[in-house]
Amino acid sequence: MGYARTGAVGTGHTWDGAGPAYLTSAVRGGTRTCTITPVSGDERPVDVPSWPSRGPHIGGRRINPWFSGPAPVS
């Protein structure tokens, strides 16, 4: 699983919720699911498109925060 976001880079896969996150899968074929589990807020599964079977990877999901504080992403 790969994950990128705007703002300062923290350790591990924890989203600080200060701005949108962009989730992308490094696996070709199908859809993957990431789970965002905020410390304060409801957990949400997020379907993330995988790489196309050929060519460059251009897909992903932009997620806006619905919570305040940190949220582990798995």
All heavy atoms as TSV, in Angstrom:
chain	resi	resn	atom	element	x	y	z
A	1	MET	N	N	0.851	-1.169	0.000
A	1	MET	CA	C	0.000	0.000	0.000
A	1	MET	C	C	0.893	1.227	0.000
A	1	MET	O	O	1.855	1.294	0.741
A	1	MET	CB	C	-0.897	0.013	1.240
A	1	MET	CG	C	-1.848	1.175	1.221
A	1	MET	SD	S	-2.416	1.829	2.813
A	1	MET	CE	C	-0.953	2.327	3.626
A	2	GLY	N	N	0.565	2.164	-0.849
A	2	GLY	CA	C	1.271	3.431	-0.846
A	2	GLY	C	C	0.321	4.540	-0.459
A	2	GLY	O	O	-0.890	4.431	-0.643
A	3	TYR	N	N	0.858	5.594	0.063
A	3	TYR	CA	C	-0.013	6.676	0.518
A	3	TYR	C	C	0.778	7.972	0.494
A	3	TYR	O	O	1.947	8.000	0.838
A	3	TYR	CB	C	-0.554	6.273	1.882
A	3	TYR	CG	C	-0.673	7.300	2.958
A	3	TYR	CD1	C	-1.858	7.995	3.136
A	3	TYR	CD2	C	0.371	7.523	3.838
A	3	TYR	CE1	C	-1.989	8.896	4.170
A	3	TYR	CE2	C	0.244	8.422	4.869
A	3	TYR	CZ	C	-0.937	9.111	5.026
A	3	TYR	OH	O	-1.064	9.990	6.044
A	4	ALA	N	N	0.159	9.018	-0.013
A	4	ALA	CA	C	0.792	10.335	-0.056
A	4	ALA	C	C	-0.236	11.367	0.391
A	4	ALA	O	O	-1.431	11.167	0.256
A	4	ALA	CB	C	1.258	10.654	-1.468
A	5	ARG	N	N	0.239	12.443	0.945
A	5	ARG	CA	C	-0.689	13.481	1.396
A	5	ARG	C	C	0.025	14.814	1.359
A	5	ARG	O	O	1.231	14.877	1.246
A	5	ARG	CB	C	-1.191	13.185	2.795
A	5	ARG	CG	C	-0.075	13.161	3.813
A	5	ARG	CD	C	-0.609	12.936	5.203
A	5	ARG	NE	N	0.453	12.727	6.132
A	5	ARG	CZ	C	1.247	13.677	6.605
A	5	ARG	NH1	N	1.097	14.914	6.229
A	5	ARG	NH2	N	2.199	13.382	7.455
A	6	THR	N	N	-0.739	15.870	1.480
A	6	THR	CA	C	-0.144	17.193	1.560
A	6	THR	C	C	0.277	17.447	3.003
A	6	THR	O	O	-0.230	16.825	3.927
A	6	THR	CB	C	-1.146	18.271	1.112
A	6	THR	OG1	O	-2.297	18.193	1.949
A	6	THR	CG2	C	-1.559	18.075	-0.334
A	7	GLY	N	N	1.215	18.328	3.199
A	7	GLY	CA	C	1.637	18.671	4.556
A	7	GLY	C	C	2.896	17.925	4.961
A	7	GLY	O	O	3.522	17.236	4.175
A	8	ALA	N	N	3.252	18.079	6.210
A	8	ALA	CA	C	4.470	17.465	6.748
A	8	ALA	C	C	4.373	15.943	6.727
A	8	ALA	O	O	3.302	15.378	6.886
A	8	ALA	CB	C	4.705	17.952	8.173
A	9	VAL	N	N	5.499	15.296	6.546
A	9	VAL	CA	C	5.546	13.837	6.504
A	9	VAL	C	C	5.769	13.300	7.910
A	9	VAL	O	O	6.697	13.708	8.600
A	9	VAL	CB	C	6.678	13.366	5.568
A	9	VAL	CG1	C	6.808	11.859	5.612
A	9	VAL	CG2	C	6.429	13.851	4.160
A	10	GLY	N	N	4.905	12.395	8.343
A	10	GLY	CA	C	5.055	11.755	9.642
A	10	GLY	C	C	5.645	10.368	9.476
A	10	GLY	O	O	6.036	9.973	8.388
A	11	THR	N	N	5.704	9.590	10.529
A	11	THR	CA	C	6.234	8.234	10.450
A	11	THR	C	C	5.109	7.247	10.215
A	11	THR	O	O	3.972	7.477	10.613
A	11	THR	CB	C	6.971	7.872	11.749
A	11	THR	OG1	O	6.048	7.972	12.828
A	11	THR	CG2	C	8.144	8.785	11.989
A	12	GLY	N	N	5.427	6.140	9.565
A	12	GLY	CA	C	4.443	5.086	9.332
A	12	GLY	C	C	3.347	5.538	8.391
A	12	GLY	O	O	3.544	6.385	7.536
A	13	HIS	N	N	2.192	4.936	8.547
A	13	HIS	CA	C	1.039	5.261	7.724
A	13	HIS	C	C	-0.032	5.898	8.605
A	13	HIS	O	O	-1.090	5.332	8.835
A	13	HIS	CB	C	0.502	4.011	7.035
A	13	HIS	CG	C	1.426	3.483	6.008
A	13	HIS	ND1	N	2.372	2.526	6.280
A	13	HIS	CD2	C	1.584	3.808	4.712
A	13	HIS	CE1	C	3.047	2.275	5.185
A	13	HIS	NE2	N	2.595	3.040	4.220
A	14	THR	N	N	0.273	7.055	9.127
A	14	THR	CA	C	-0.685	7.798	9.938
A	14	THR	C	C	-0.971	9.122	9.248
A	14	THR	O	O	-0.066	9.881	8.941
A	14	THR	CB	C	-0.136	8.056	11.355
A	14	THR	OG1	O	0.113	6.790	11.978
A	14	THR	CG2	C	-1.136	8.825	12.192
A	15	TRP	N	N	-2.224	9.363	8.991
A	15	TRP	CA	C	-2.681	10.599	8.353
A	15	TRP	C	C	-3.020	11.568	9.465
A	15	TRP	O	O	-3.790	11.237	10.373
A	15	TRP	CB	C	-3.877	10.254	7.491
A	15	TRP	CG	C	-4.552	11.372	6.780
A	15	TRP	CD1	C	-4.070	12.621	6.521
A	15	TRP	CD2	C	-5.851	11.322	6.205
A	15	TRP	NE1	N	-4.985	13.355	5.825
A	15	TRP	CE2	C	-6.090	12.575	5.616
A	15	TRP	CE3	C	-6.833	10.355	6.130
A	15	TRP	CZ2	C	-7.285	12.878	4.958
A	15	TRP	CZ3	C	-7.999	10.656	5.483
A	15	TRP	CH2	C	-8.228	11.905	4.897
A	16	ASP	N	N	-2.487	12.781	9.385
A	16	ASP	CA	C	-2.767	13.757	10.452
A	16	ASP	C	C	-4.112	14.448	10.289
A	16	ASP	O	O	-4.557	15.151	11.184
A	16	ASP	CB	C	-1.634	14.778	10.577
A	16	ASP	CG	C	-1.482	15.672	9.362
A	16	ASP	OD1	O	-2.347	15.655	8.460
A	16	ASP	OD2	O	-0.465	16.391	9.315
A	17	GLY	N	N	-4.780	14.258	9.150
A	17	GLY	CA	C	-6.107	14.819	8.940
A	17	GLY	C	C	-6.121	16.316	8.687
A	17	GLY	O	O	-7.178	16.930	8.629
A	18	ALA	N	N	-4.938	16.926	8.506
A	18	ALA	CA	C	-4.868	18.370	8.299
A	18	ALA	C	C	-5.243	18.784	6.885
A	18	ALA	O	O	-5.473	19.955	6.628
A	18	ALA	CB	C	-3.466	18.870	8.624
A	19	GLY	N	N	-5.326	17.851	5.976
A	19	GLY	CA	C	-5.679	18.127	4.589
A	19	GLY	C	C	-6.024	16.821	3.898
A	19	GLY	O	O	-6.032	15.768	4.532
A	20	PRO	N	N	-6.318	16.872	2.599
A	20	PRO	CA	C	-6.689	15.648	1.894
A	20	PRO	C	C	-5.538	14.649	1.820
A	20	PRO	O	O	-4.377	15.021	1.879
A	20	PRO	CB	C	-7.071	16.129	0.496
A	20	PRO	CG	C	-6.808	17.569	0.441
A	20	PRO	CD	C	-6.356	18.048	1.767
A	21	ALA	N	N	-5.882	13.377	1.686
A	21	ALA	CA	C	-4.911	12.302	1.459
A	21	ALA	C	C	-5.196	11.718	0.085
A	21	ALA	O	O	-6.328	11.753	-0.404
A	21	ALA	CB	C	-5.045	11.223	2.525
A	22	TYR	N	N	-4.170	11.183	-0.553
A	22	TYR	CA	C	-4.308	10.521	-1.849
A	22	TYR	C	C	-3.837	9.088	-1.677
A	22	TYR	O	O	-2.681	8.852	-1.352
A	22	TYR	CB	C	-3.473	11.248	-2.896
A	22	TYR	CG	C	-3.657	10.713	-4.286
A	22	TYR	CD1	C	-4.782	11.061	-5.035
A	22	TYR	CD2	C	-2.732	9.851	-4.834
A	22	TYR	CE1	C	-4.967	10.565	-6.300
A	22	TYR	CE2	C	-2.906	9.348	-6.111
A	22	TYR	CZ	C	-4.024	9.706	-6.842
A	22	TYR	OH	O	-4.203	9.209	-8.104
A	23	LEU	N	N	-4.747	8.136	-1.852
A	23	LEU	CA	C	-4.427	6.723	-1.684
A	23	LEU	C	C	-4.296	6.061	-3.047
A	23	LEU	O	O	-5.107	6.307	-3.940
A	23	LEU	CB	C	-5.532	6.022	-0.889
A	23	LEU	CG	C	-5.792	6.564	0.510
A	23	LEU	CD1	C	-7.039	5.919	1.090
A	23	LEU	CD2	C	-4.600	6.326	1.401
A	24	THR	N	N	-3.283	5.230	-3.190
A	24	THR	CA	C	-3.058	4.506	-4.431
A	24	THR	C	C	-2.519	3.117	-4.124
A	24	THR	O	O	-1.869	2.925	-3.091
A	24	THR	CB	C	-2.091	5.288	-5.355
A	24	THR	OG1	O	-1.972	4.601	-6.583
A	24	THR	CG2	C	-0.744	5.483	-4.727
A	25	SER	N	N	-2.793	2.161	-4.989
A	25	SER	CA	C	-2.329	0.791	-4.807
A	25	SER	C	C	-1.166	0.518	-5.742
A	25	SER	O	O	-1.176	0.942	-6.891
A	25	SER	CB	C	-3.470	-0.184	-5.104
A	25	SER	OG	O	-2.981	-1.511	-5.097
A	26	ALA	N	N	-0.179	-0.202	-5.265
A	26	ALA	CA	C	0.980	-0.573	-6.083
A	26	ALA	C	C	0.806	-1.962	-6.696
A	26	ALA	O	O	1.746	-2.525	-7.211
A	26	ALA	CB	C	2.241	-0.523	-5.243
A	27	VAL	N	N	-0.386	-2.510	-6.662
A	27	VAL	CA	C	-0.665	-3.841	-7.188
A	27	VAL	C	C	-1.497	-3.694	-8.454
A	27	VAL	O	O	-2.396	-2.856	-8.523
A	27	VAL	CB	C	-1.444	-4.677	-6.138
A	27	VAL	CG1	C	-1.794	-6.044	-6.680
A	27	VAL	CG2	C	-0.644	-4.777	-4.860
A	28	ARG	N	N	-1.193	-4.500	-9.458
A	28	ARG	CA	C	-1.959	-4.440	-10.711
A	28	ARG	C	C	-3.192	-5.338	-10.633
A	28	ARG	O	O	-3.136	-6.430	-10.098
A	28	ARG	CB	C	-1.085	-4.862	-11.883
A	28	ARG	CG	C	0.026	-3.877	-12.151
A	28	ARG	CD	C	0.710	-4.173	-13.463
A	28	ARG	NE	N	1.849	-3.304	-13.664
A	28	ARG	CZ	C	1.812	-2.160	-14.343
A	28	ARG	NH1	N	0.695	-1.743	-14.872
A	28	ARG	NH2	N	2.892	-1.430	-14.483
A	29	GLY	N	N	-4.291	-4.848	-11.182
A	29	GLY	CA	C	-5.515	-5.636	-11.285
A	29	GLY	C	C	-6.394	-5.559	-10.050
A	29	GLY	O	O	-5.927	-5.659	-8.931
A	30	GLY	N	N	-7.689	-5.328	-10.266
A	30	GLY	CA	C	-8.662	-5.324	-9.183
A	30	GLY	C	C	-8.661	-4.038	-8.372
A	30	GLY	O	O	-8.051	-3.050	-8.734
A	31	THR	N	N	-9.366	-4.088	-7.283
A	31	THR	CA	C	-9.477	-2.947	-6.368
A	31	THR	C	C	-9.000	-3.395	-5.003
A	31	THR	O	O	-9.271	-4.515	-4.572
A	31	THR	CB	C	-10.941	-2.478	-6.285
A	31	THR	OG1	O	-11.350	-2.060	-7.593
A	31	THR	CG2	C	-11.112	-1.317	-5.336
A	32	ARG	N	N	-8.299	-2.553	-4.311
A	32	ARG	CA	C	-7.834	-2.828	-2.958
A	32	ARG	C	C	-8.638	-1.964	-1.994
A	32	ARG	O	O	-9.172	-0.937	-2.376
A	32	ARG	CB	C	-6.343	-2.513	-2.802
A	32	ARG	CG	C	-5.455	-3.253	-3.771
A	32	ARG	CD	C	-5.487	-4.754	-3.496
A	32	ARG	NE	N	-4.619	-5.474	-4.410
A	32	ARG	CZ	C	-5.063	-6.307	-5.337
A	32	ARG	NH1	N	-6.350	-6.498	-5.498
A	32	ARG	NH2	N	-4.220	-6.960	-6.098
A	33	THR	N	N	-8.688	-2.372	-0.747
A	33	THR	CA	C	-9.401	-1.594	0.255
A	33	THR	C	C	-8.440	-1.160	1.345
A	33	THR	O	O	-7.707	-1.987	1.895
A	33	THR	CB	C	-10.548	-2.414	0.872
A	33	THR	OG1	O	-11.449	-2.802	-0.163
A	33	THR	CG2	C	-11.305	-1.602	1.911
A	34	CYS	N	N	-8.417	0.120	1.623
A	34	CYS	CA	C	-7.669	0.671	2.753
A	34	CYS	C	C	-8.689	0.999	3.833
A	34	CYS	O	O	-9.830	1.346	3.530
A	34	CYS	CB	C	-6.933	1.950	2.364
A	34	CYS	SG	S	-5.575	1.691	1.221
A	35	THR	N	N	-8.258	0.910	5.072
A	35	THR	CA	C	-9.127	1.271	6.190
A	35	THR	C	C	-8.498	2.446	6.921
A	35	THR	O	O	-7.331	2.399	7.291
A	35	THR	CB	C	-9.312	0.090	7.146
A	35	THR	OG1	O	-9.855	-1.011	6.406
A	35	THR	CG2	C	-10.251	0.447	8.284
A	36	ILE	N	N	-9.285	3.492	7.090
A	36	ILE	CA	C	-8.847	4.679	7.818
A	36	ILE	C	C	-9.560	4.655	9.164
A	36	ILE	O	O	-10.787	4.635	9.219
A	36	ILE	CB	C	-9.166	5.960	7.029
A	36	ILE	CG1	C	-8.485	5.896	5.659
A	36	ILE	CG2	C	-8.733	7.196	7.807
A	36	ILE	CD1	C	-8.903	6.981	4.702
A	37	THR	N	N	-8.775	4.642	10.249
A	37	THR	CA	C	-9.324	4.507	11.595
A	37	THR	C	C	-8.920	5.705	12.434
A	37	THR	O	O	-7.890	5.688	13.107
A	37	THR	CB	C	-8.819	3.208	12.252
A	37	THR	OG1	O	-9.026	2.118	11.352
A	37	THR	CG2	C	-9.546	2.937	13.553
A	38	PRO	N	N	-9.709	6.780	12.410
A	38	PRO	CA	C	-9.363	7.970	13.187
A	38	PRO	C	C	-9.412	7.718	14.687
A	38	PRO	O	O	-10.195	6.888	15.167
A	38	PRO	CB	C	-10.433	8.989	12.808
A	38	PRO	CG	C	-11.130	8.443	11.627
A	38	PRO	CD	C	-10.941	6.965	11.651
A	39	VAL	N	N	-8.575	8.441	15.404
A	39	VAL	CA	C	-8.612	8.393	16.864
A	39	VAL	C	C	-9.945	8.962	17.346
A	39	VAL	O	O	-10.536	8.460	18.293
A	39	VAL	CB	C	-7.413	9.169	17.450
A	39	VAL	CG1	C	-7.521	9.286	18.954
A	39	VAL	CG2	C	-6.113	8.477	17.064
A	40	SER	N	N	-10.433	10.012	16.670
A	40	SER	CA	C	-11.734	10.599	17.012
A	40	SER	C	C	-12.581	10.688	15.748
A	40	SER	O	O	-12.431	11.599	14.952
A	40	SER	CB	C	-11.558	11.985	17.630
A	40	SER	OG	O	-10.934	12.853	16.718
A	41	GLY	N	N	-13.423	9.699	15.541
A	41	GLY	CA	C	-14.290	9.684	14.368
A	41	GLY	C	C	-14.571	8.255	13.949
A	41	GLY	O	O	-14.009	7.303	14.487
A	42	ASP	N	N	-15.452	8.105	12.972
A	42	ASP	CA	C	-15.849	6.783	12.502
A	42	ASP	C	C	-14.816	6.201	11.555
A	42	ASP	O	O	-14.296	6.895	10.682
A	42	ASP	CB	C	-17.189	6.859	11.769
A	42	ASP	CG	C	-18.336	7.271	12.681
A	42	ASP	OD1	O	-18.262	6.948	13.884
A	42	ASP	OD2	O	-19.275	7.907	12.195
A	43	GLU	N	N	-14.541	4.893	11.706
A	43	GLU	CA	C	-13.670	4.166	10.786
A	43	GLU	C	C	-14.353	4.040	9.434
A	43	GLU	O	O	-15.574	3.863	9.372
A	43	GLU	CB	C	-13.403	2.770	11.358
A	43	GLU	CG	C	-12.587	1.887	10.452
A	43	GLU	CD	C	-12.349	0.524	11.063
A	43	GLU	OE1	O	-11.533	0.445	11.997
A	43	GLU	OE2	O	-12.994	-0.434	10.612
A	44	ARG	N	N	-13.569	4.151	8.341
A	44	ARG	CA	C	-14.127	4.019	7.000
A	44	ARG	C	C	-13.228	3.162	6.128
A	44	ARG	O	O	-12.035	3.410	6.045
A	44	ARG	CB	C	-14.269	5.373	6.324
A	44	ARG	CG	C	-15.344	6.230	6.887
A	44	ARG	CD	C	-15.573	7.425	6.002
A	44	ARG	NE	N	-16.480	8.353	6.647
A	44	ARG	CZ	C	-16.787	9.537	6.186
A	44	ARG	NH1	N	-16.232	9.973	5.075
A	44	ARG	NH2	N	-17.627	10.314	6.822
A	45	PRO	N	N	-13.831	2.177	5.436
A	45	PRO	CA	C	-13.081	1.479	4.395
A	45	PRO	C	C	-13.121	2.330	3.123
A	45	PRO	O	O	-14.122	2.987	2.838
A	45	PRO	CB	C	-13.845	0.173	4.215
A	45	PRO	CG	C	-15.237	0.493	4.636
A	45	PRO	CD	C	-15.134	1.590	5.673
A	46	VAL	N	N	-12.029	2.338	2.374
A	46	VAL	CA	C	-11.943	3.127	1.150
A	46	VAL	C	C	-11.443	2.220	0.031
A	46	VAL	O	O	-10.356	1.642	0.141
A	46	VAL	CB	C	-10.969	4.315	1.323
A	46	VAL	CG1	C	-10.835	5.097	0.039
A	46	VAL	CG2	C	-11.420	5.227	2.456
A	47	ASP	N	N	-12.239	2.057	-1.031
A	47	ASP	CA	C	-11.802	1.276	-2.188
A	47	ASP	C	C	-10.809	2.097	-2.989
A	47	ASP	O	O	-11.061	3.265	-3.301
A	47	ASP	CB	C	-12.990	0.896	-3.064
A	47	ASP	CG	C	-13.858	-0.165	-2.412
A	47	ASP	OD1	O	-13.345	-0.894	-1.536
A	47	ASP	OD2	O	-15.038	-0.262	-2.762
A	48	VAL	N	N	-9.675	1.477	-3.316
A	48	VAL	CA	C	-8.591	2.155	-4.022
A	48	VAL	C	C	-8.313	1.393	-5.312
A	48	VAL	O	O	-8.042	0.193	-5.273
A	48	VAL	CB	C	-7.320	2.196	-3.149
A	48	VAL	CG1	C	-6.191	2.899	-3.879
A	48	VAL	CG2	C	-7.613	2.881	-1.822
A	49	PRO	N	N	-8.376	2.060	-6.470
A	49	PRO	CA	C	-8.096	1.363	-7.728
A	49	PRO	C	C	-6.629	0.952	-7.814
A	49	PRO	O	O	-5.749	1.650	-7.309
A	49	PRO	CB	C	-8.442	2.400	-8.801
A	49	PRO	CG	C	-8.355	3.708	-8.122
A	49	PRO	CD	C	-8.683	3.472	-6.675
A	50	SER	N	N	-6.378	-0.191	-8.439
A	50	SER	CA	C	-5.010	-0.661	-8.613
A	50	SER	C	C	-4.424	-0.115	-9.908
A	50	SER	O	O	-5.104	0.558	-10.685
A	50	SER	CB	C	-4.985	-2.185	-8.628
A	50	SER	OG	O	-5.719	-2.658	-9.734
A	51	TRP	N	N	-3.162	-0.420	-10.142
A	51	TRP	CA	C	-2.514	-0.020	-11.391
A	51	TRP	C	C	-3.231	-0.666	-12.554
A	51	TRP	O	O	-3.748	-1.775	-12.428
A	51	TRP	CB	C	-1.083	-0.502	-11.394
A	51	TRP	CG	C	-0.137	0.286	-10.568
A	51	TRP	CD1	C	-0.434	1.116	-9.526
A	51	TRP	CD2	C	1.270	0.310	-10.701
A	51	TRP	NE1	N	0.713	1.639	-9.004
A	51	TRP	CE2	C	1.769	1.167	-9.706
A	51	TRP	CE3	C	2.161	-0.311	-11.549
A	51	TRP	CZ2	C	3.122	1.418	-9.560
A	51	TRP	CZ3	C	3.504	-0.060	-11.393
A	51	TRP	CH2	C	3.982	0.799	-10.418
A	52	PRO	N	N	-3.232	-0.017	-13.706
A	52	PRO	CA	C	-3.782	-0.669	-14.902
A	52	PRO	C	C	-2.886	-1.850	-15.289
A	52	PRO	O	O	-1.730	-1.918	-14.878
A	52	PRO	CB	C	-3.750	0.433	-15.960
A	52	PRO	CG	C	-2.769	1.425	-15.471
A	52	PRO	CD	C	-2.746	1.331	-13.983
A	53	SER	N	N	-3.410	-2.785	-16.077
A	53	SER	CA	C	-2.633	-3.967	-16.442
A	53	SER	C	C	-1.398	-3.613	-17.270
A	53	SER	O	O	-0.442	-4.368	-17.316
A	53	SER	CB	C	-3.502	-4.971	-17.188
A	53	SER	OG	O	-4.045	-4.370	-18.337
A	54	ARG	N	N	-1.397	-2.461	-17.916
A	54	ARG	CA	C	-0.209	-1.982	-18.620
A	54	ARG	C	C	-0.228	-0.464	-18.673
A	54	ARG	O	O	-1.258	0.152	-18.465
A	54	ARG	CB	C	-0.110	-2.563	-20.019
A	54	ARG	CG	C	-1.425	-2.683	-20.713
A	54	ARG	CD	C	-1.332	-2.900	-22.177
A	54	ARG	NE	N	-0.963	-4.213	-22.644
A	54	ARG	CZ	C	-1.223	-4.621	-23.862
A	54	ARG	NH1	N	-1.828	-3.840	-24.701
A	54	ARG	NH2	N	-0.874	-5.808	-24.254
A	55	GLY	N	N	0.926	0.087	-18.916
A	55	GLY	CA	C	1.037	1.547	-19.008
A	55	GLY	C	C	1.288	2.187	-17.657
A	55	GLY	O	O	1.408	1.512	-16.639
A	56	PRO	N	N	1.375	3.508	-17.656
A	56	PRO	CA	C	1.671	4.226	-16.404
A	56	PRO	C	C	0.495	4.191	-15.434
A	56	PRO	O	O	-0.650	4.064	-15.837
A	56	PRO	CB	C	1.965	5.651	-16.863
A	56	PRO	CG	C	1.199	5.783	-18.141
A	56	PRO	CD	C	1.218	4.418	-18.789
A	57	HIS	N	N	0.817	4.337	-14.192
A	57	HIS	CA	C	-0.205	4.359	-13.137
A	57	HIS	C	C	-0.695	5.788	-12.957
A	57	HIS	O	O	0.082	6.683	-12.683
A	57	HIS	CB	C	0.387	3.837	-11.837
A	57	HIS	CG	C	-0.578	3.877	-10.692
A	57	HIS	ND1	N	-1.791	3.246	-10.746
A	57	HIS	CD2	C	-0.515	4.469	-9.493
A	57	HIS	CE1	C	-2.434	3.448	-9.600
A	57	HIS	NE2	N	-1.676	4.191	-8.827
A	58	ILE	N	N	-1.984	6.001	-13.128
A	58	ILE	CA	C	-2.526	7.347	-12.980
A	58	ILE	C	C	-3.743	7.389	-12.050
A	58	ILE	O	O	-4.318	8.430	-11.843
A	58	ILE	CB	C	-2.899	7.971	-14.341
A	58	ILE	CG1	C	-3.887	7.069	-15.088
A	58	ILE	CG2	C	-1.655	8.220	-15.162
A	58	ILE	CD1	C	-4.457	7.676	-16.337
A	59	GLY	N	N	-4.147	6.243	-11.505
A	59	GLY	CA	C	-5.353	6.198	-10.680
A	59	GLY	C	C	-5.055	6.412	-9.204
A	59	GLY	O	O	-3.917	6.482	-8.777
A	60	GLY	N	N	-6.100	6.465	-8.445
A	60	GLY	CA	C	-5.996	6.643	-7.001
A	60	GLY	C	C	-7.272	7.266	-6.471
A	60	GLY	O	O	-8.207	7.515	-7.214
A	61	ARG	N	N	-7.319	7.507	-5.186
A	61	ARG	CA	C	-8.482	8.143	-4.550
A	61	ARG	C	C	-8.026	9.286	-3.674
A	61	ARG	O	O	-7.161	9.117	-2.822
A	61	ARG	CB	C	-9.203	7.157	-3.629
A	61	ARG	CG	C	-10.050	6.101	-4.231
A	61	ARG	CD	C	-11.420	6.531	-4.696
A	61	ARG	NE	N	-12.277	7.203	-3.758
A	61	ARG	CZ	C	-13.156	6.621	-2.964
A	61	ARG	NH1	N	-13.255	5.314	-2.917
A	61	ARG	NH2	N	-13.937	7.343	-2.203
A	62	ARG	N	N	-8.612	10.437	-3.888
A	62	ARG	CA	C	-8.395	11.573	-2.996
A	62	ARG	C	C	-9.480	11.513	-1.930
A	62	ARG	O	O	-10.671	11.392	-2.240
A	62	ARG	CB	C	-8.484	12.877	-3.770
A	62	ARG	CG	C	-8.304	14.077	-2.880
A	62	ARG	CD	C	-8.569	15.351	-3.631
A	62	ARG	NE	N	-8.758	16.426	-2.687
A	62	ARG	CZ	C	-8.256	17.616	-2.835
A	62	ARG	NH1	N	-7.554	17.912	-3.903
A	62	ARG	NH2	N	-8.478	18.549	-1.932
A	63	ILE	N	N	-9.058	11.614	-0.678
A	63	ILE	CA	C	-9.986	11.530	0.449
A	63	ILE	C	C	-9.850	12.804	1.277
A	63	ILE	O	O	-8.743	13.192	1.661
A	63	ILE	CB	C	-9.648	10.323	1.364
A	63	ILE	CG1	C	-9.556	9.028	0.554
A	63	ILE	CG2	C	-10.646	10.202	2.506
A	63	ILE	CD1	C	-10.841	8.604	-0.076
A	64	ASN	N	N	-10.964	13.460	1.536
A	64	ASN	CA	C	-10.968	14.623	2.423
A	64	ASN	C	C	-11.228	14.156	3.850
A	64	ASN	O	O	-12.023	13.243	4.077
A	64	ASN	CB	C	-12.038	15.627	1.995
A	64	ASN	CG	C	-11.686	16.286	0.690
A	64	ASN	OD1	O	-10.566	16.724	0.480
A	64	ASN	ND2	N	-12.646	16.332	-0.222
A	65	PRO	N	N	-10.575	14.761	4.833
A	65	PRO	CA	C	-10.773	14.321	6.221
A	65	PRO	C	C	-12.203	14.595	6.705
A	65	PRO	O	O	-12.798	15.607	6.371
A	65	PRO	CB	C	-9.759	15.144	7.005
A	65	PRO	CG	C	-9.433	16.308	6.148
A	65	PRO	CD	C	-9.653	15.884	4.731
A	66	TRP	N	N	-12.751	13.668	7.464
A	66	TRP	CA	C	-14.078	13.810	8.088
A	66	TRP	C	C	-13.922	13.803	9.609
A	66	TRP	O	O	-14.899	13.688	10.334
A	66	TRP	CB	C	-14.993	12.662	7.643
A	66	TRP	CG	C	-14.538	11.319	8.107
A	66	TRP	CD1	C	-14.919	10.673	9.260
A	66	TRP	CD2	C	-13.607	10.459	7.475
A	66	TRP	NE1	N	-14.275	9.469	9.381
A	66	TRP	CE2	C	-13.446	9.319	8.278
A	66	TRP	CE3	C	-12.849	10.536	6.307
A	66	TRP	CZ2	C	-12.599	8.279	7.962
A	66	TRP	CZ3	C	-12.012	9.498	5.996
A	66	TRP	CH2	C	-11.906	8.401	6.811
A	67	PHE	N	N	-12.686	13.940	10.068
A	67	PHE	CA	C	-12.348	13.798	11.477
A	67	PHE	C	C	-11.294	14.839	11.835
A	67	PHE	O	O	-10.759	15.526	10.965
A	67	PHE	CB	C	-11.782	12.393	11.725
A	67	PHE	CG	C	-10.597	12.090	10.856
A	67	PHE	CD1	C	-9.313	12.413	11.264
A	67	PHE	CD2	C	-10.762	11.526	9.598
A	67	PHE	CE1	C	-8.204	12.172	10.460
A	67	PHE	CE2	C	-9.674	11.268	8.779
A	67	PHE	CZ	C	-8.401	11.600	9.219
A	68	SER	N	N	-11.003	14.952	13.110
A	68	SER	CA	C	-9.888	15.808	13.554
A	68	SER	C	C	-8.891	14.918	14.282
A	68	SER	O	O	-9.261	13.919	14.885
A	68	SER	CB	C	-10.380	16.925	14.466
A	68	SER	OG	O	-10.987	16.390	15.618
A	69	GLY	N	N	-7.608	15.251	14.188
A	69	GLY	CA	C	-6.574	14.452	14.825
A	69	GLY	C	C	-6.040	13.388	13.881
A	69	GLY	O	O	-6.407	13.345	12.710
A	70	PRO	N	N	-5.188	12.494	14.383
A	70	PRO	CA	C	-4.554	11.482	13.550
A	70	PRO	C	C	-5.470	10.305	13.234
A	70	PRO	O	O	-6.454	10.059	13.932
A	70	PRO	CB	C	-3.365	11.024	14.394
A	70	PRO	CG	C	-3.810	11.246	15.800
A	70	PRO	CD	C	-4.684	12.476	15.764
A	71	ALA	N	N	-5.092	9.588	12.149
A	71	ALA	CA	C	-5.831	8.384	11.758
A	71	ALA	C	C	-4.868	7.399	11.117
A	71	ALA	O	O	-4.306	7.692	10.050
A	71	ALA	CB	C	-6.943	8.738	10.787
A	72	PRO	N	N	-4.654	6.229	11.717
A	72	PRO	CA	C	-3.865	5.193	11.057
A	72	PRO	C	C	-4.559	4.738	9.767
A	72	PRO	O	O	-5.789	4.663	9.715
A	72	PRO	CB	C	-3.820	4.064	12.083
A	72	PRO	CG	C	-4.051	4.733	13.396
A	72	PRO	CD	C	-5.003	5.855	13.092
A	73	VAL	N	N	-3.747	4.471	8.747
A	73	VAL	CA	C	-4.259	3.982	7.458
A	73	VAL	C	C	-3.671	2.596	7.232
A	73	VAL	O	O	-2.452	2.415	7.294
A	73	VAL	CB	C	-3.829	4.930	6.304
A	73	VAL	CG1	C	-4.345	4.416	4.971
A	73	VAL	CG2	C	-4.320	6.340	6.567
A	74	SER	N	N	-4.532	1.617	6.989
A	74	SER	CA	C	-4.045	0.247	6.743
A	74	SER	C	C	-4.721	-0.332	5.531
A	74	SER	O	O	-5.725	0.178	5.073
A	74	SER	CB	C	-4.292	-0.638	7.961
A	74	SER	OG	O	-5.662	-0.707	8.263
